[in-house]
Amino acid sequence: MDDFLQIFTRIAHSKEFGFNPDFLEANVINIALLLSGLIYILKNFLGSTLINRQEKVLLAIQESEERLKQANERLAEAEKQLAQTQIVIAQIKQEAERTAQKVRDSILNQGKIDIEKLTAAGKNSIANAEQQIKKQIQQQIATLAIHRVTIELEENMSDSMQLSMIDNNINKLGSKL
């Protein structure tokens, strides 16, 4: 920064740099003509360039606005579809809940029916087991009674009693024939 100030100070104090009031010697007229010619020539060139640039910018802005409009339309359509989809999803959820409740009720009812069948089958099985046990007890009682009678007969029966029974049974058989 100090260097810049030193240079500026030297130029300001220098006698070579300054304002020259002599127009002819300073070429002010030549510079003015040159400047006006440049402005006249460059005005058309720069003007057309700036106009082209302005048109391109305006076109780009219009295209951007059109794309924004289309994007907003697509967004609105997408939001509408989202709302419809959410309605359909809600309906599907409600239907699924109703179906799940029906299935749950059906399973519970089937379970009750199965329990009733199992209870009835268990009762039948118990009744059959009781019948079989009664038959077995009756058979054992009959077997024991026969065994006891046999033992008493063997102990109390004599040979003469046996012969008389055999004869009696033969006579009974003979009369039947």
Backbone as CSV, one residue per row, in Angstrom:
resi,resn,N_x,N_y,N_z,CA_x,CA_y,CA_z,C_x,C_y,C_z
1,MET,0.819,-1.180,0.000,0.000,0.000,0.000,0.872,1.257,0.000
2,ASP,1.985,1.190,0.751,2.912,2.330,0.796,3.517,2.586,-0.575
3,ASP,3.809,1.507,-1.308,4.391,1.643,-2.643,3.442,2.394,-3.566
4,PHE,2.172,2.090,-3.463,1.181,2.750,-4.302,1.113,4.241,-3.997
5,LEU,1.135,4.559,-2.723,1.090,5.973,-2.330,2.341,6.728,-2.803
6,GLN,3.487,6.048,-2.760,4.734,6.683,-3.211,4.674,6.964,-4.713
7,ILE,4.170,6.003,-5.452,4.074,6.187,-6.908,3.114,7.320,-7.224
8,PHE,1.967,7.350,-6.561,0.986,8.393,-6.797,1.561,9.762,-6.430
9,THR,2.302,9.841,-5.357,2.912,11.097,-4.922,3.939,11.574,-5.937
10,ARG,4.772,10.702,-6.480,5.782,11.068,-7.481,5.129,11.586,-8.754
11,ILE,4.052,10.899,-9.163,3.384,11.341,-10.392,2.767,12.709,-10.178
12,ALA,2.185,12.965,-9.024,1.546,14.249,-8.745,2.568,15.380,-8.679
13,HIS,3.753,15.124,-8.168,4.772,16.171,-8.044,5.628,16.288,-9.291
14,SER,5.463,15.361,-10.199,6.264,15.382,-11.418,5.788,16.518,-12.299
15,LYS,6.675,17.156,-13.013,6.337,18.280,-13.870,5.911,17.779,-15.236
16,GLU,6.118,16.532,-15.512,5.773,15.995,-16.824,4.289,15.648,-16.903
17,PHE,3.689,15.422,-15.796,2.286,15.034,-15.780,1.480,16.189,-15.242
18,GLY,0.432,16.572,-15.966,-0.388,17.661,-15.511,-1.365,18.074,-16.596
19,PHE,-2.106,19.119,-16.350,-3.089,19.609,-17.298,-2.447,20.626,-18.217
20,ASN,-2.623,20.358,-19.529,-2.070,21.262,-20.538,-3.229,22.059,-21.116
21,PRO,-3.281,23.389,-20.963,-4.398,24.176,-21.455,-4.348,24.422,-22.947
22,ASP,-3.304,24.095,-23.626,-3.200,24.311,-25.072,-3.853,23.132,-25.773
23,PHE,-5.011,23.388,-26.378,-5.779,22.304,-26.990,-5.072,21.706,-28.188
24,LEU,-4.448,22.506,-28.954,-3.813,21.995,-30.161,-2.601,21.142,-29.803
25,GLU,-1.867,21.582,-28.838,-0.690,20.838,-28.455,-1.075,19.561,-27.708
26,ALA,-2.130,19.533,-26.991,-2.529,18.372,-26.189,-3.312,17.347,-26.998
27,ASN,-3.663,17.613,-28.233,-4.425,16.715,-29.096,-5.806,16.381,-28.513
28,VAL,-6.386,17.323,-27.875,-7.699,17.099,-27.290,-8.737,16.918,-28.381
29,ILE,-8.584,17.662,-29.480,-9.555,17.557,-30.577,-9.446,16.179,-31.210
30,ASN,-8.235,15.709,-31.420,-8.060,14.368,-32.002,-8.641,13.290,-31.085
31,ILE,-8.372,13.463,-29.851,-8.893,12.464,-28.890,-10.408,12.519,-28.858
32,ALA,-11.018,13.720,-28.911,-12.474,13.854,-28.908,-13.063,13.241,-30.161
33,LEU,-12.433,13.493,-31.324,-12.929,12.890,-32.566,-12.810,11.365,-32.520
34,LEU,-11.692,10.902,-32.039,-11.482,9.454,-31.922,-12.511,8.825,-30.982
35,LEU,-12.731,9.485,-29.881,-13.713,8.974,-28.921,-15.123,8.982,-29.498
36,SER,-15.504,10.080,-30.162,-16.852,10.131,-30.727,-17.017,9.095,-31.844
37,GLY,-15.975,8.879,-32.646,-16.030,7.861,-33.693,-16.170,6.464,-33.088
38,LEU,-15.396,6.213,-32.069,-15.498,4.911,-31.379,-16.889,4.703,-30.784
39,ILE,-17.425,5.731,-30.177,-18.757,5.611,-29.571,-19.794,5.355,-30.657
40,TYR,-19.688,6.084,-31.800,-20.648,5.901,-32.885,-20.559,4.478,-33.446
41,ILE,-19.345,4.001,-33.684,-19.164,2.654,-34.266,-19.533,1.569,-33.260
42,LEU,-19.028,1.731,-32.057,-19.266,0.702,-31.053,-20.695,0.707,-30.534
43,LYS,-21.397,1.855,-30.682,-22.785,1.928,-30.210,-23.638,0.892,-30.929
44,ASN,-23.520,0.825,-32.241,-24.313,-0.153,-33.000,-23.890,-1.587,-32.663
45,PHE,-22.601,-1.809,-32.607,-22.106,-3.152,-32.314,-22.478,-3.581,-30.896
46,LEU,-22.146,-2.721,-29.931,-22.471,-3.052,-28.543,-23.979,-3.079,-28.315
47,GLY,-24.685,-2.185,-28.974,-26.151,-2.161,-28.843,-26.764,-3.454,-29.341
48,SER,-26.345,-3.892,-30.542,-26.916,-5.146,-31.068,-26.498,-6.334,-30.205
49,THR,-25.264,-6.300,-29.716,-24.801,-7.389,-28.842,-25.619,-7.398,-27.553
50,LEU,-25.830,-6.206,-26.998,-26.616,-6.126,-25.764,-28.070,-6.518,-26.000
51,ILE,-28.616,-6.117,-27.170,-30.000,-6.490,-27.499,-30.101,-8.010,-27.658
52,ASN,-29.137,-8.602,-28.368,-29.127,-10.067,-28.507,-29.036,-10.737,-27.135
53,ARG,-28.158,-10.203,-26.319,-27.975,-10.766,-24.969,-29.260,-10.622,-24.168
54,GLN,-29.908,-9.456,-24.288,-31.168,-9.218,-23.578,-32.245,-10.182,-24.059
55,GLU,-32.319,-10.395,-25.384,-33.309,-11.322,-25.935,-33.064,-12.742,-25.435
56,LYS,-31.768,-13.134,-25.411,-31.436,-14.472,-24.915,-31.818,-14.626,-23.448
57,VAL,-31.533,-13.606,-22.663,-31.883,-13.646,-21.237,-33.389,-13.722,-21.066
58,LEU,-34.146,-12.897,-21.831,-35.604,-12.916,-21.756,-36.156,-14.269,-22.180
59,LEU,-35.576,-14.844,-23.248,-36.007,-16.170,-23.705,-35.727,-17.218,-22.634
60,ALA,-34.547,-17.128,-22.036,-34.205,-18.077,-20.970,-35.162,-17.926,-19.791
61,ILE,-35.524,-16.686,-19.463,-36.465,-16.444,-18.362,-37.836,-17.021,-18.707
62,GLN,-38.292,-16.807,-19.963,-39.586,-17.344,-20.384,-39.582,-18.872,-20.340
63,GLU,-38.486,-19.466,-20.831,-38.383,-20.928,-20.796,-38.387,-21.427,-19.357
64,SER,-37.677,-20.726,-18.493,-37.652,-21.111,-17.078,-39.038,-20.994,-16.462
65,GLU,-39.746,-19.914,-16.799,-41.101,-19.745,-16.287,-42.013,-20.849,-16.799
66,GLU,-41.859,-21.220,-18.079,-42.668,-22.298,-18.655,-42.359,-23.629,-17.955
67,ARG,-41.059,-23.885,-17.751,-40.679,-25.117,-17.050,-41.210,-25.110,-15.614
68,LEU,-41.178,-23.950,-14.965,-41.724,-23.827,-13.615,-43.220,-24.117,-13.615
69,LYS,-43.916,-23.554,-14.622,-45.357,-23.787,-14.733,-45.645,-25.280,-14.931
70,GLN,-44.887,-25.919,-15.825,-45.066,-27.350,-16.067,-44.733,-28.158,-14.811
71,ALA,-43.669,-27.760,-14.117,-43.287,-28.460,-12.893,-44.377,-28.322,-11.835
72,ASN,-44.969,-27.121,-11.739,-46.061,-26.917,-10.782,-47.277,-27.755,-11.149
73,GLU,-47.565,-27.850,-12.459,-48.684,-28.685,-12.907,-48.426,-30.153,-12.575
74,ARG,-47.187,-30.608,-12.842,-46.846,-32.004,-12.525,-46.917,-32.238,-11.017
75,LEU,-46.475,-31.247,-10.245,-46.536,-31.355,-8.788,-47.985,-31.455,-8.329
76,ALA,-48.853,-30.623,-8.886,-50.275,-30.663,-8.520,-50.875,-32.015,-8.879
77,GLU,-50.526,-32.521,-10.065,-51.024,-33.835,-10.490,-50.496,-34.935,-9.568
78,ALA,-49.227,-34.843,-9.213,-48.636,-35.845,-8.321,-49.283,-35.798,-6.939
79,GLU,-49.564,-34.585,-6.456,-50.236,-34.461,-5.157,-51.643,-35.037,-5.224
80,LYS,-52.324,-34.814,-6.346,-53.668,-35.366,-6.533,-53.610,-36.892,-6.543
81,GLN,-52.634,-37.442,-7.265,-52.471,-38.894,-7.307,-52.110,-39.442,-5.934
82,LEU,-51.277,-38.702,-5.195,-50.910,-39.119,-3.842,-52.142,-39.180,-2.952
83,ALA,-52.989,-38.170,-3.055,-54.223,-38.152,-2.251,-55.115,-39.338,-2.609
84,GLN,-55.248,-39.614,-3.915,-56.056,-40.755,-4.352,-55.445,-42.065,-3.860
85,THR,-54.124,-42.157,-3.943,-53.439,-43.368,-3.491,-53.630,-43.568,-1.994
86,GLN,-53.570,-42.484,-1.241,-53.774,-42.592,0.205,-55.201,-43.031,0.522
87,ILE,-56.162,-42.579,-0.256,-57.552,-43.020,-0.059,-57.656,-44.517,-0.335
88,VAL,-57.046,-44.960,-1.433,-57.082,-46.384,-1.778,-56.385,-47.203,-0.694
89,ILE,-55.245,-46.713,-0.199,-54.522,-47.427,0.859,-55.389,-47.527,2.112
90,ALA,-56.081,-46.449,2.452,-56.958,-46.466,3.628,-58.078,-47.491,3.437
91,GLN,-58.641,-47.555,2.237,-59.692,-48.536,1.961,-59.153,-49.956,2.062
92,ILE,-57.945,-50.161,1.528,-57.331,-51.498,1.591,-57.078,-51.885,3.047
93,LYS,-56.618,-50.939,3.854,-56.370,-51.225,5.274,-57.671,-51.593,5.976
94,GLN,-58.739,-50.839,5.695,-60.023,-51.139,6.322,-60.514,-52.527,5.909
95,GLU,-60.384,-52.840,4.627,-60.804,-54.156,4.139,-59.960,-55.255,4.775
96,ALA,-58.673,-55.001,4.893,-57.784,-55.995,5.512,-58.157,-56.208,6.977
97,GLU,-58.499,-55.128,7.682,-58.904,-55.264,9.080,-60.206,-56.050,9.192
98,ARG,-61.153,-55.767,8.287,-62.416,-56.516,8.316,-62.163,-57.993,8.022
99,THR,-61.327,-58.253,7.022,-61.015,-59.641,6.675,-60.302,-60.331,7.824
100,ALA,-59.361,-59.630,8.449,-58.639,-60.218,9.585,-59.604,-60.527,10.723
101,GLN,-60.563,-59.639,10.968,-61.546,-59.879,12.031,-62.422,-61.088,11.693
102,LYS,-62.827,-61.189,10.417,-63.629,-62.342,9.995,-62.841,-63.639,10.163
103,VAL,-61.572,-63.609,9.757,-60.728,-64.808,9.887,-60.553,-65.150,11.360
104,ARG,-60.301,-64.115,12.189,-60.131,-64.337,13.628,-61.398,-64.967,14.216
105,ASP,-62.571,-64.414,13.863,-63.830,-64.959,14.358,-64.039,-66.384,13.871
106,SER,-63.715,-66.621,12.607,-63.860,-67.968,12.041,-62.956,-68.961,12.765
107,ILE,-61.721,-68.542,13.037,-60.788,-69.430,13.740,-61.287,-69.707,15.149
108,LEU,-61.807,-68.666,15.822,-62.335,-68.872,17.176,-63.542,-69.815,17.156
109,ASN,-64.437,-69.604,16.198,-65.600,-70.486,16.094,-65.181,-71.917,15.783
110,GLN,-64.242,-72.058,14.859,-63.762,-73.403,14.525,-63.085,-74.032,15.736
111,GLY,-62.353,-73.213,16.500,-61.712,-73.721,17.713,-62.743,-74.202,18.723
112,LYS,-63.845,-73.437,18.873,-64.910,-73.853,19.795,-65.528,-75.170,19.332
113,ILE,-65.771,-75.272,18.028,-66.350,-76.508,17.482,-65.392,-77.676,17.708
114,ASP,-64.103,-77.448,17.454,-63.110,-78.506,17.654,-63.038,-78.914,19.126
115,ILE,-63.122,-77.935,20.023,-63.099,-78.254,21.464,-64.322,-79.085,21.832
116,GLU,-65.489,-78.705,21.291,-66.706,-79.474,21.571,-66.574,-80.898,21.036
117,LYS,-66.005,-81.046,19.828,-65.816,-82.383,19.257,-64.854,-83.201,20.113
118,LEU,-63.748,-82.552,20.516,-62.774,-83.255,21.360,-63.384,-83.646,22.705
119,THR,-64.200,-82.759,23.274,-64.867,-83.060,24.540,-65.805,-84.254,24.371
120,ALA,-66.585,-84.227,23.289,-67.512,-85.333,23.024,-66.730,-86.627,22.780
121,ALA,-65.649,-86.535,22.011,-64.842,-87.735,21.738,-64.212,-88.244,23.029
122,GLY,-63.785,-87.324,23.888,-63.211,-87.728,25.180,-64.243,-88.425,26.038
123,LYS,-65.463,-87.865,26.055,-66.541,-88.497,26.833,-66.857,-89.886,26.290
124,ASN,-66.921,-90.007,24.965,-67.177,-91.316,24.350,-66.052,-92.292,24.682
125,SER,-64.836,-91.784,24.626,-63.691,-92.635,24.922,-63.739,-93.114,26.373
126,ILE,-64.104,-92.199,27.273,-64.218,-92.567,28.697,-65.341,-93.578,28.891
127,ALA,-66.479,-93.367,28.197,-67.607,-94.309,28.309,-67.206,-95.680,27.782
128,ASN,-66.490,-95.698,26.637,-66.039,-96.986,26.088,-65.060,-97.669,27.038
129,ALA,-64.164,-96.873,27.622,-63.203,-97.444,28.571,-63.928,-98.011,29.787
130,GLU,-64.955,-97.308,30.259,-65.741,-97.802,31.396,-66.412,-99.124,31.043
131,GLN,-66.989,-99.204,29.832,-67.649,-100.436,29.393,-66.654,-101.600,29.343
132,GLN,-65.475,-101.330,28.777,-64.448,-102.379,28.679,-64.000,-102.822,30.065
133,ILE,-63.834,-101.838,30.968,-63.412,-102.181,32.328,-64.492,-103.004,33.019
134,LYS,-65.773,-102.612,32.811,-66.882,-103.395,33.407,-66.873,-104.823,32.880
135,LYS,-66.661,-104.980,31.557,-66.622,-106.327,30.973,-65.470,-107.125,31.548
136,GLN,-64.312,-106.477,31.675,-63.153,-107.179,32.212,-63.398,-107.598,33.664
137,ILE,-64.023,-106.676,34.435,-64.324,-107.009,35.840,-65.311,-108.159,35.900
138,GLN,-66.342,-108.120,35.034,-67.331,-109.206,35.024,-66.668,-110.528,34.635
139,GLN,-65.776,-110.462,33.634,-65.087,-111.686,33.221,-64.197,-112.207,34.343
140,GLN,-63.513,-111.294,35.046,-62.651,-111.746,36.143,-63.496,-112.333,37.269
141,ILE,-64.635,-111.689,37.551,-65.532,-112.220,38.599,-66.031,-113.600,38.204
142,ALA,-66.448,-113.719,36.937,-66.948,-115.028,36.470,-65.837,-116.063,36.529
143,THR,-64.607,-115.648,36.099,-63.484,-116.592,36.126,-63.174,-116.992,37.560
144,LEU,-63.155,-116.012,38.453,-62.885,-116.320,39.867,-63.973,-117.207,40.464
145,ALA,-65.233,-116.903,40.108,-66.337,-117.718,40.628,-66.227,-119.152,40.128
146,ILE,-65.906,-119.286,38.820,-65.762,-120.645,38.256,-64.586,-121.358,38.916
147,HIS,-63.518,-120.609,39.108,-62.326,-121.202,39.725,-62.637,-121.643,41.167
148,ARG,-63.372,-120.812,41.891,-63.722,-121.138,43.269,-64.662,-122.355,43.322
149,VAL,-65.663,-122.319,42.413,-66.598,-123.454,42.370,-65.846,-124.731,42.023
150,THR,-64.886,-124.594,41.070,-64.114,-125.763,40.668,-63.310,-126.289,41.855
151,ILE,-62.716,-125.398,42.565,-61.911,-125.829,43.723,-62.805,-126.473,44.764
152,GLU,-63.983,-125.881,45.035,-64.891,-126.459,46.033,-65.422,-127.805,45.560
153,LEU,-65.699,-127.894,44.264,-66.195,-129.159,43.745,-65.116,-130.241,43.844
154,GLU,-63.906,-129.842,43.545,-62.829,-130.831,43.624,-62.624,-131.279,45.053
155,GLU,-62.785,-130.333,45.968,-62.581,-130.687,47.367,-63.762,-131.476,47.914
156,ASN,-64.976,-131.160,47.539,-66.173,-131.768,48.127,-66.749,-132.897,47.281
157,MET,-66.368,-133.050,46.084,-66.975,-134.056,45.214,-66.204,-135.374,45.321
158,SER,-66.982,-136.377,45.435,-66.388,-137.714,45.500,-66.532,-138.396,44.148
159,ASP,-65.931,-139.570,44.024,-65.981,-140.299,42.752,-67.399,-140.748,42.424
160,SER,-68.147,-141.104,43.417,-69.512,-141.555,43.172,-70.386,-140.410,42.702
161,MET,-70.153,-139.245,43.218,-70.924,-138.073,42.780,-70.574,-137.744,41.331
162,GLN,-69.315,-137.877,40.994,-68.893,-137.602,39.627,-69.546,-138.578,38.662
163,LEU,-69.586,-139.854,39.010,-70.188,-140.869,38.150,-71.679,-140.627,37.989
164,SER,-72.313,-140.234,39.075,-73.746,-140.013,38.984,-74.033,-138.784,38.121
165,MET,-73.196,-137.746,38.170,-73.380,-136.568,37.332,-73.139,-136.904,35.872
166,ILE,-72.122,-137.678,35.613,-71.829,-138.063,34.235,-72.993,-138.858,33.664
167,ASP,-73.507,-139.792,34.441,-74.633,-140.602,33.982,-75.865,-139.736,33.736
168,ASN,-76.093,-138.818,34.615,-77.245,-137.933,34.509,-77.128,-137.095,33.230
169,ASN,-75.929,-136.556,32.936,-75.722,-135.732,31.725,-75.857,-136.592,30.463
170,ILE,-75.407,-137.836,30.518,-75.531,-138.720,29.349,-77.011,-138.998,29.106
171,ASN,-77.750,-139.198,30.130,-79.190,-139.459,29.989,-79.903,-138.248,29.384
172,LYS,-79.506,-137.076,29.812,-80.104,-135.858,29.285,-79.792,-135.720,27.802
173,LEU,-78.587,-136.085,27.444,-78.207,-135.981,26.039,-78.946,-137.032,25.218
174,GLY,-79.109,-138.198,25.785,-79.792,-139.266,25.064,-81.244,-138.959,24.854
175,SER,-81.882,-138.286,25.772,-83.288,-137.973,25.622,-83.505,-136.869,24.605
176,LYS,-82.511,-136.091,24.386,-82.629,-135.009,23.404,-82.470,-135.541,21.991
177,LEU,-81.799,-136.604,21.838,-81.587,-137.153,20.509,-82.771,-137.898,20.105
